[in-house]
Amino acid sequence: MNKAASLLTILLCSYLFSSKAYSYPHFISHGYNSCITCHYNPFGNGPINDYGRAVSGTAVSGREFYDEHKPEDLIASETAFFFKESTSKHFRPFIGFRGLLYKANLGQEGSKTDFINMQLDANLVAKFGEKDQWIMSGTFGYAPIPRALQNTAAGDAMKEYRTREHYIGYRPKPNFGIYFGLMDKPFGIRVVEHNSFSRITPQLTMDDQAHGMILHYSNPTFEAGLDAFVGNLLNKEDIRMKGMSATFEQTVFEKNRIGASFMTQKNTYLKMLSTAIHSRSQITHGTSVLFELGKVDKTPEGASPKRSEYYALLQNHIRTNRGLYFLNSVEYYKNNLDKNYRVRFGPGLQYFPFSKLELRTDVYNTRNFNQEATSKDRWDLLMQVHAWF
């Protein structure tokens, strides 16, 4: 693999498991079809609500480190901020940390091991109204400069702290809400892996939030979102991606959701049109399969040719024991200007030993299928720790 590809991989590794992606869409395997059940944001990222914290400490996390006689409701009460039951009706603070140890190019010359502090975020949610129908959320945190840009002019111009999201939401009815502010664009399956082709290709990674207005509607079998955005107002005008996105999911056969997403956006230099179909399915309790197939048309300003990019994601999660999941991902990427294509796959383990702690290990194999030359497979090891309070 050439130096440019190696540099890109290091950059993507630094994005893996971004600081704000606390949602896990495979929790449909526990019967949670909609993210709004556990999250303040209806599409799943950001801090979890009181019910979501209780679920994380009971249905998701293990019991090995608790006394066998300790009741579940007591464990649930300790999932609040710093293990203490909340005394405030209106305010919910949150602190999160993620660190990644990765070893690139396993078994190859030049293999290196490094540790990245990916997240140190502080969030505060304020909720008001008789039924908490008014929500205000703001997240500010550490944003490490990607390794590929360190000690460069572009890297020196970047700030290491930024607002991750801030928005105001109002839900006049339980099944309808409107949100204003800096948020992720609703599109496809919001998997936690920001190095996934399904996140990179349509430009939905850790720093692609936009200021805008999101409408959300849901009922027991259907969910939809519409977003009109003007780009991140903290960025320069010429690079802000302005446009709209829409997504919907329909429940079929009770434990399966199929959906589609659409997004159009552009700035001074690039116009993009993204479409995708996706599904999330519960196989058995604790076991799920996610699938997404997408196309992104990119039209640069000027004489550069139009570029069509295609991606696919298949990911499964299997609960082997309470708190312990085995997972596997298979991904595909290709564009119309290149005869070659790329496949990435790998197994992983995800472990929640107790509330507020997640440990995860992944092994990735990346294979480039080139009709004119051969290249060695690339193996990478990633180990992360995620703690929140």
N, C-alpha and C positions, 0 to 999 in steps of 0.2 A: 504494500500500500504506500502511495507516494506521500510526501511531506504535507501537501495541502490537505489530503484526506485525514491524515493523523491529527493535524491541527484542528480540523473541523470536528473530529470525534471528541477531542479534549474540550472544545467549546460546548458541544452538546452535553457532555457529561456534567459540565458545570451547571447546565440548566436542569438536569434531571431532578425530579422531585422538588419542583419549585416551592418557594416558601408559602404561597397562598393556596395551594391546591390540597385542602384537607378532605375533599370529597372522594368517595370511593364508589363509583357506579356499580361495582359488582355486588354491593350490598342489597341489590334486588334479590339476591339469594336468601336474604333474611326476611323477605316480604316487603321491603321498602321500595316501591316503584318510583316514588317521587322524591327528589332531593329536599323539597321544602319541608318534609316531615321533620328533618333533623337540622336544617340549616336556615339561617336568616335570609341568605341569598337563595332565591327559588331555584337557581340552576347549580347550586352545590358547592361553590368554592367559599373560602373564608370561614369564620368561626361558626361553631355549632351552637344550637340553642339548648335550653335546659333539658329537653327531651332527648336531643341528640347526645348530650354528655352522658345521660343515664344509660342510653343504649350502648355507648362506647365502653362503659364500665361493666356492663352486665352481658348483653347478648354477644358483644364482639370480643372483649378482653377475657383472658384466662383467669382461673381461680387458684392456680398453684401457689401463689404467694399470699393467699388469704387463709385464715382459719376456716376449716371446713364447716363450722357451725355459724359463721358470720352470715347474716341474712342479706339477700340481694338488695333489699331496699336501703340498707345501711351503706352498702357499696355504692349504690346509685347516688346517695346523698353526698358522698365524698368526691364526686366527680366535678364539683364546682371549683371555682378559682382557688388554687392552692389548697385543695382538699377540704375546704370548709364550705358548709352549706350557705348559700347566698342569703344575706339579710336585706338586700336592696331589691325593691320591686322593679326599678327602672334601669339599672346599670349592670352591664356584664363585661368585666375586663377579661383580657386574654393575652397570654404570652406564649410564643412558639419558637422552637429551635429545631433546625435540621442540620446534620452534618453528614458528609459523604466521604468515605474512604474508597478510592478506586485504584485498581491496577490495570493499566492499559497494555494491550499487546502481550497477553500472557504467553510465556514461552518463547518470545521473539527477542532479537537483539534490539536494544533500546527500550525495553519494557520498563515502565516506571510506576511508582506508587506515590500517591499524593492524598492529602486530606483537604476538603473544601468545607468551610463554614458557609452553608448556603442560605441559612435563614436565622434571623433574630428579629422577630416582629412583635410589636405591641399593638393590640386592637382594643377598641372600646365600642360596645354596642349600647345605645340608649333606646329604650322602647317606652312608648306612652299610649294612653288611651285605655278605655275600659277592657278591651280585648287585645291590647298591645298592637293595635292596627297601624301605629306610627313607629317606624324603625329608622334609626340613624346609625351608621357603621363607618368607622374609619380605621385604617391600618397603616402604620408607619414602621419602616424597618430597614434592615441592612440589605444592601444590594451589591454583592461582590462583583468586581470587574472581571469579566471572563478572562480566563488565562491567555487566550489567543490575542487579547487586546492590551494586556498589561505591558507597561513600559513602552507604549506607543502614544502618538499624539491623540488618537481617538480615545484611548483608555484614560489618558491624563485629563481629558475634558469631561469624563463621566463622573457622576456623583455616586458615592457608596451608600447613601441613605436616600430613601424616597418614599412617597406615599404609594402603597400597593393598590389600595382602593378606598374610595369614600363615596357614600351615597345616602340618599334619603328615600325611604320606601313608605308607601301608604297602601293598605289593603282595606278598602271599604267593605269588602265581603271576603269571607274565607277563601273563595275560589278565584279571586281576582286581585291583582296588585299592580301598582305602577311605581317605577323606581327611576330616580334621577341621580347622575353622578358618574364617577369613574369606575367602570366595571368591566369584567370580561364579556366578550361577545358570545351570546348563546349560539352554538353551532356544534352539531355532532355529539359524540360521547366525550365528556370532559374527563378523560383518563388522567391520572396523576403524573404519568411519565411525559415530561415536556420534551424529551428527545424523540418521542414517537413521530413517525411520519404523518400521522393523523393530526398532530399539533403543529409541526413545522411547516408542512406544505401549505395549509391555508392561513399561515401566520397567526397562530393562536397560542403562542408560547408565553413565557412568564412576564414579558414586558410589552405585551400587545393589547393592554386594556385601552378603552376609549371612553371619553365623556359622551354621554347620551341619555336616552330615555328607553326603558325596557317595559313592555307590557307583558304580564304573565297571567295565564288562565289555566285552571286545572279543575277536573272533576275526577271521580273515582276511576275512570277508564281512559281519560284523554288529558293531554297536557300540551300547551303551546306557548311560544314566546316570540315576541317581535321587538327588534332593537333598531332604533335610528340613532346613529352616532356621528360625531364630528371629529374623531381622533382624540388623541391625548393632548389636551391644551397646554401641557407642560413641555411639549416638543415644539420644534420649529414648524412654522406653518407649512412649508413645502413637503415635509415628510409625514404629516398627519394623514392617516387613512380615514376617509370619510365615506359613509355609506349606510347600509342596512343589512340586517340578518334576520332570519326567521327559522324556527325549528318547531317540530311537533312530534309527539309520540302517542301511539294508540295501544292500549292493552288488548291482547288477544289471548284466549285460553287462560286467563286469570293471572298467570305468572310470567308472561312474556310481553315485551314491548317492542313494537316496530315503529320506525320513524324516518323522517327525512329532514334535511336542512338545506338552506340556501343563504348565500351571502354575496353581496356585491360591494366593493370598496375600491377607492382610488386615491392617489395623491398626485403631486406634480409629475412624478416619474413613472408611475406604474398603475395599471388598472387590473383588477382581479375579479373573477367570477368563480365562486366555489359552490359545488353541490355535493351532497352525500346522502346515502341511505344507511340506516344503522338499526341494530337490534340489541336488546338486552334480555337474557332469558335465565330463569331459575330452573336448574335441572333437578336438584334435590335441595333440601334445606342446607344452606351453607355452600352450595356449589352453583356456579353461574358461568355463562358464556357471553362474551361481548363481541360484536362484529360491526365493522364500519368499512364502507367502500366509497371512495370519493374521487372527484376530479376537480382540478383547479386550473383555470385558464388565466395566464398572465400575459398582458399586453404592454410592453414598455413603450414610453413615448419616444418617437424618433423612428429610425430605420431598423431597429432590432426586431427579429421575427417573434411572432406570437409563440408562447411556450405553454403546452398543455402537460400537466403533471397528474399522475394517477397514483393512488395509494390504497392499501388495504390493511386492515388490522383484525386479527383474530386473537382473543385473549380469554383464557379460562382461569377460574379460581376454584379451588377445592378445599373445603374446611376439613382438615384431618383430625382436629381436636379443637375444643373451644379455645379461641385465641390464636390458633396456628393454621395458616393457609399455605397450600402449595399452588403456585401459579405458573403459567406458561404463556408466552406471547410469540406470535408469528406475524411479521410485517413484510410488506412488499411496496416498492417504489419504482416508478419509471416515468420518463418524460418523452415527448414526441421528437425531440431534437437529438436523442441519443438512442442508439440501438441496444445499449446495455441496460440492465436493471439490477436492483439491489434487494436482497432478502436478509432480514435480521430475525433471529429467533433466540429463545433462551428460557430456561427454567428459573424459578426463584422461590424463596421462602419469605413469608410475611408473618411476624409474630408480635402479638400484643400481650405481653406477660401480665400486665395489669393496667388499670386505667391511667392514661396520660403518657404511655410509653409505647413506641413502636420500633421494632428492629426488623430490618429487611436485608436480604442478600439476593443478588441477581447475577447470573452469568449470561453474557450476550455473545452470540456468534454473528458476525456480519460477513456476508458473502456477496461479492460483486461478480455478476455474470457478464463477462466481456467476450464478444465474438472475435476480437482481434488479438487479445492478450490474456494471459492467465495471471491470477494474483492469489496469494495465500489468504486463507480465512483469517479473520481477526477475532480474537477472543478477549473479552474484557470482564473483569470482576468488579462489582459495585456492592458496597456494604454501607448501609445508612442507619442512623439513629435519629428518631424523631420524638421530641418531648414537648408537651404543651401543658399549660397551667391555667 
